[in-house]
């Protein structure tokens, strides 16, 4: 619990507070123009939240409703998704390059330190940023993503996926095929995204969020820029091999939806190999934990960010 006042906040009051504080704007940085949502209390501790594929910063809005009264929430759209720029150079989507984008957002917004939170590919970007600028990351939260330097856990996970013929990974192979997503997805965005957003969710997927992601995926070149997150696998893998043996010293929390068909439980094994201070929390959810269990995710993030 976080004090008596937190116990009496009504859902209507929280929703009103979020509506009054939520902003959505484009910002100019040294690495380009990015779309950023922001909510909460100016001057409060900063939570910097990074979304995954195929989403946008919209994914954090249900979580923000429960946190906007005591944190400053900064939620950028990563390059190639949401309303941020569609860059057609594939190497712009290595997770190290995307971390450079996020650092540029921090510089523009004068964010010196933050609790950094990342889901899916946003979690990989968050780890790259934590390795690059550890002094600026007070605490780190990861949701349903591999831990880049976790060699033992990642080997176990690859073996578990190989045991089922890597069937859950088909969409990654599809996106590696140059020209194929670009030819087949336009006009079929709802069917494409529906496969993941609706079948990878245990409790149904919010209709408003689904419509928003379909809108964003229909923006010109998004099938290519979304696929670029996967097409730079060779460069990413080479980079992550360099991280072997490196450890992160800031306190960390891993939130795992245990029914995820791709980020299987083996990915959460041996986390102590990478983190000096790590806590694992599992939820009765699949991959899209922020949309499936926003109250539980917000409770875990809020308590952890406050030192609990």
C-alpha positions as CSV (number, residue, x, y, z in Angstrom):
1,X,0.0,0.0,0.0
2,X,1.1,3.5,-0.6
3,X,-0.5,5.6,2.1
4,X,-4.1,6.1,3.2
5,X,-5.0,8.5,0.4
6,X,-4.2,5.8,-2.2
7,X,-6.9,3.6,-0.7
8,X,-9.8,5.9,-1.3
9,X,-9.1,7.0,-4.9
10,X,-12.1,6.2,-7.0
11,X,-11.8,4.9,-10.6
12,X,-13.6,8.0,-11.7
13,X,-11.1,10.3,-10.0
14,X,-8.1,8.4,-11.4
15,X,-9.6,8.5,-14.9
16,X,-10.3,12.3,-14.6
17,X,-6.7,12.9,-13.4
18,X,-5.3,11.0,-16.4
19,X,-7.5,12.9,-18.9
20,X,-6.4,16.2,-17.4
21,X,-2.7,15.4,-17.5
22,X,-2.3,13.2,-20.6
23,X,-0.5,14.9,-23.5
24,X,0.4,13.6,-26.9
25,X,2.9,15.5,-29.1
26,X,5.8,15.3,-31.5
27,X,9.2,16.3,-30.1
28,X,12.3,17.2,-32.0
29,X,15.5,15.4,-30.9
30,X,19.0,15.0,-32.1
31,X,18.0,11.7,-33.8
32,X,14.8,12.8,-35.4
33,X,11.2,13.6,-34.5
34,X,9.3,11.2,-32.1
35,X,5.8,11.0,-30.9
36,X,5.6,11.0,-27.1
37,X,2.6,10.5,-24.7
38,X,3.0,11.9,-21.2
39,X,0.8,11.7,-18.1
40,X,1.1,12.3,-14.4
41,X,2.6,14.9,-12.1
42,X,5.4,17.2,-13.4
43,X,8.4,17.0,-11.1
44,X,7.4,13.6,-9.7
45,X,9.7,10.6,-10.2
46,X,9.9,9.7,-13.9
47,X,8.7,6.4,-15.3
48,X,10.0,5.9,-18.9
49,X,7.9,3.2,-20.5
50,X,8.8,1.5,-23.8
51,X,6.3,-0.5,-25.8
52,X,6.9,-3.6,-27.9
53,X,5.9,-4.9,-31.3
54,X,3.3,-4.5,-32.9
55,X,2.1,-1.9,-30.4
56,X,2.7,1.8,-29.6
57,X,2.9,3.9,-26.5
58,X,-0.9,3.5,-26.3
59,X,-0.4,0.2,-24.6
60,X,0.6,2.0,-21.4
61,X,-2.6,4.0,-21.0
62,X,-4.4,1.5,-18.8
63,X,-1.3,1.2,-16.6
64,X,-1.0,5.0,-16.5
65,X,-4.5,5.4,-15.1
66,X,-3.3,3.8,-11.8
67,X,0.1,5.7,-11.6
68,X,-0.7,9.2,-12.9
69,X,-1.3,10.6,-9.4
70,X,2.3,10.1,-8.1
71,X,4.6,9.6,-11.1
72,X,5.6,11.5,-14.3
73,X,5.0,8.9,-17.0
74,X,6.9,9.4,-20.3
75,X,5.8,7.0,-23.1
76,X,7.5,7.4,-26.5
77,X,6.6,5.6,-29.7
78,X,9.6,3.8,-30.9
79,X,10.9,4.4,-34.4
80,X,8.9,2.7,-37.1
81,X,5.8,2.1,-34.9
82,X,3.0,4.2,-33.5
83,X,3.2,7.8,-34.8
84,X,7.0,8.0,-34.9
85,X,9.0,8.1,-38.2
86,X,9.2,5.3,-40.6
87,X,12.9,4.9,-41.4
88,X,13.6,2.4,-44.2
89,X,17.2,1.7,-43.2
90,X,17.1,-1.7,-41.4
91,X,20.0,-1.1,-39.1
92,X,18.1,1.9,-37.6
93,X,16.1,-0.9,-35.8
94,X,18.9,-2.6,-33.9
95,X,18.0,-2.4,-30.3
96,X,21.2,-0.6,-29.6
97,X,20.2,2.1,-32.2
98,X,16.7,2.3,-30.8
99,X,18.2,2.8,-27.3
100,X,20.1,5.8,-28.8
101,X,16.7,7.2,-29.9
102,X,15.3,6.9,-26.4
103,X,18.4,8.5,-24.9
104,X,17.9,11.4,-27.3
105,X,14.2,11.7,-26.1
106,X,15.5,11.8,-22.5
107,X,18.0,14.5,-23.4
108,X,15.3,16.6,-25.1
109,X,12.9,16.3,-22.2
110,X,15.7,16.9,-19.6
111,X,15.2,13.5,-17.9
112,X,18.3,12.9,-15.8
113,X,17.3,9.7,-14.1
114,X,14.2,7.4,-14.3
115,X,12.8,4.1,-13.6
116,X,12.9,2.4,-17.0
117,X,10.2,0.0,-18.1
118,X,10.1,-2.1,-21.3
119,X,7.8,-4.7,-22.8
120,X,8.7,-7.0,-25.7
121,X,11.2,-5.3,-28.0
122,X,10.9,-2.2,-25.8
123,X,12.4,-4.4,-23.0
124,X,15.4,-5.2,-25.2
125,X,15.8,-1.5,-25.9
126,X,15.5,-0.8,-22.2
127,X,18.3,-3.3,-21.5
128,X,20.6,-1.7,-24.1
129,X,20.0,1.7,-22.5
130,X,20.7,0.3,-19.1
131,X,24.0,-1.1,-20.3
132,X,24.9,2.2,-22.1
133,X,23.9,4.6,-19.4
134,X,23.5,2.7,-16.1
135,X,23.9,5.9,-14.0
136,X,20.7,7.3,-15.4
137,X,18.5,4.2,-14.7
138,X,17.5,4.0,-11.1
139,X,15.4,0.9,-11.5
140,X,14.7,-1.4,-14.4
141,X,11.4,-3.3,-15.2
142,X,11.1,-5.9,-18.0
143,X,8.0,-7.5,-19.2
144,X,8.0,-10.6,-21.4
145,X,11.2,-10.3,-23.3
146,X,14.5,-12.3,-23.4
147,X,17.3,-11.0,-21.2
148,X,20.0,-10.2,-23.6
149,X,23.0,-11.4,-21.6
150,X,21.3,-14.4,-20.1
151,X,23.2,-17.1,-22.1
152,X,22.0,-20.0,-20.0
153,X,18.4,-19.1,-19.9
154,X,18.2,-18.2,-23.6
155,X,19.8,-21.5,-24.5
156,X,17.2,-23.3,-22.5
157,X,14.4,-21.3,-24.1
158,X,15.7,-22.0,-27.6
159,X,15.8,-25.7,-26.8
160,X,12.2,-25.6,-25.5
161,X,11.0,-23.8,-28.7
162,X,12.9,-26.1,-30.9
163,X,11.2,-29.1,-29.2
164,X,7.9,-27.9,-30.7
165,X,9.4,-27.2,-34.1
166,X,9.7,-23.4,-33.5
167,X,6.0,-23.2,-34.5
168,X,5.3,-20.1,-32.3
169,X,8.1,-18.3,-34.2
170,X,6.6,-18.5,-37.7
171,X,5.8,-14.7,-37.8
172,X,9.5,-13.9,-37.3
173,X,10.5,-16.1,-40.2
174,X,7.7,-14.5,-42.3
175,X,9.0,-11.0,-41.6
176,X,12.6,-12.0,-42.5
177,X,11.3,-12.6,-46.1
178,X,12.2,-9.4,-47.9
179,X,9.1,-7.9,-49.7
180,X,6.6,-10.5,-48.4
181,X,5.2,-8.5,-45.5
182,X,5.2,-5.4,-47.6
183,X,3.1,-7.2,-50.3
184,X,0.7,-9.1,-48.0
185,X,-0.1,-6.9,-45.0
186,X,-1.4,-3.7,-46.6
187,X,-5.2,-3.8,-46.5
188,X,-5.1,-6.8,-44.1
189,X,-3.8,-5.1,-41.0
190,X,-6.7,-6.2,-38.8
191,X,-6.2,-9.9,-39.8
192,X,-2.4,-9.7,-39.3
193,X,-2.5,-8.0,-35.9
194,X,-5.6,-9.9,-34.8
195,X,-3.6,-13.2,-34.9
196,X,-1.2,-11.9,-32.3
197,X,-3.2,-9.4,-30.2
198,X,-6.3,-11.6,-29.9
199,X,-5.0,-15.2,-29.9
200,X,-2.0,-14.3,-27.6
201,X,-4.3,-12.8,-24.9
202,X,-6.0,-15.0,-22.3
203,X,-8.7,-12.5,-21.2
204,X,-9.6,-10.8,-24.5
205,X,-7.9,-7.8,-26.1
206,X,-9.3,-4.2,-25.6
207,X,-11.1,-3.1,-28.7
208,X,-9.9,0.5,-28.5
209,X,-6.3,-0.6,-28.3
210,X,-6.8,-3.0,-31.2
211,X,-8.2,-0.3,-33.4
212,X,-5.4,2.0,-32.6
213,X,-2.7,-0.5,-33.5
214,X,-4.5,-1.3,-36.8
215,X,-4.6,2.5,-37.5
216,X,-0.9,2.8,-36.9
217,X,0.0,-0.4,-38.9
218,X,-1.9,1.1,-41.9
219,X,0.5,4.1,-42.0
220,X,2.7,3.8,-45.1
221,X,5.8,1.6,-44.8
222,X,4.8,0.1,-41.5
223,X,4.9,-3.5,-42.7
224,X,8.6,-2.9,-43.6
225,X,9.5,-0.9,-40.5
226,X,7.7,-3.4,-38.2
227,X,9.6,-6.3,-40.0
228,X,12.8,-4.4,-39.5
229,X,12.7,-5.2,-35.8
230,X,13.3,-8.8,-36.8
231,X,15.4,-8.3,-40.0
232,X,18.2,-6.9,-37.9
233,X,18.5,-10.1,-36.0
234,X,22.0,-10.9,-37.2
235,X,23.4,-7.5,-36.0
236,X,21.5,-7.7,-32.8
237,X,22.7,-11.2,-32.1
238,X,26.3,-10.2,-32.7
239,X,25.9,-7.3,-30.3
240,X,24.3,-9.5,-27.6
241,X,27.2,-12.0,-27.8
242,X,29.4,-9.0,-26.7
243,X,27.2,-8.6,-23.6
244,X,27.9,-12.1,-22.3
245,X,29.2,-11.9,-18.8
246,X,28.1,-8.3,-18.2
247,X,25.9,-7.6,-15.3
248,X,23.3,-4.9,-14.5
249,X,23.6,-3.4,-11.0
250,X,20.4,-1.4,-10.6
251,X,17.5,-3.1,-8.9
252,X,15.4,-5.0,-11.5
253,X,11.9,-6.5,-11.7
254,X,10.8,-9.0,-14.3
255,X,7.1,-9.4,-14.9
256,X,6.2,-12.5,-16.8
257,X,2.9,-13.6,-18.3
258,X,3.3,-17.3,-17.9
259,X,1.1,-18.3,-20.9
260,X,3.2,-16.5,-23.5
261,X,3.7,-18.9,-26.4
262,X,7.1,-17.2,-27.5
263,X,8.7,-15.8,-24.3
264,X,8.5,-19.2,-22.6
265,X,9.3,-19.6,-18.9
266,X,12.8,-20.8,-19.7
267,X,13.7,-17.2,-20.6
268,X,13.3,-16.3,-17.0
269,X,15.7,-18.9,-15.7
270,X,19.2,-17.9,-14.5
271,X,18.3,-14.2,-14.1
272,X,20.9,-14.0,-11.3
273,X,23.6,-14.5,-13.9
274,X,22.8,-11.0,-15.3
275,X,21.3,-9.0,-12.4
276,X,22.7,-8.3,-9.0
277,X,19.3,-7.5,-7.6
278,X,16.3,-9.1,-9.5
279,X,12.8,-10.0,-8.6
280,X,10.6,-12.2,-10.7
281,X,6.8,-11.9,-10.7
282,X,4.5,-14.1,-12.7
283,X,1.0,-13.2,-13.8
284,X,-1.9,-15.4,-15.2
285,X,-1.5,-13.8,-18.6
286,X,0.0,-14.4,-22.0
287,X,2.2,-11.9,-23.9
288,X,0.4,-8.6,-23.7
289,X,0.5,-8.2,-20.0
290,X,-0.1,-4.5,-19.8
291,X,-3.4,-4.8,-21.7
292,X,-4.4,-8.1,-20.1
293,X,-3.6,-7.3,-16.4
294,X,-3.2,-3.5,-16.2
295,X,-4.1,-3.2,-12.5
296,X,-1.6,-5.9,-11.5
297,X,1.1,-4.5,-13.7
298,X,0.6,-1.0,-12.4
299,X,0.6,-2.3,-8.8
300,X,3.9,-4.1,-9.3
301,X,5.5,-1.2,-11.1
302,X,4.3,1.4,-8.6
303,X,5.5,-0.5,-5.6
304,X,8.8,-1.3,-7.1
305,X,9.5,2.2,-8.3
306,X,8.8,3.5,-4.8
307,X,11.4,1.1,-3.4
308,X,9.1,-1.7,-2.4
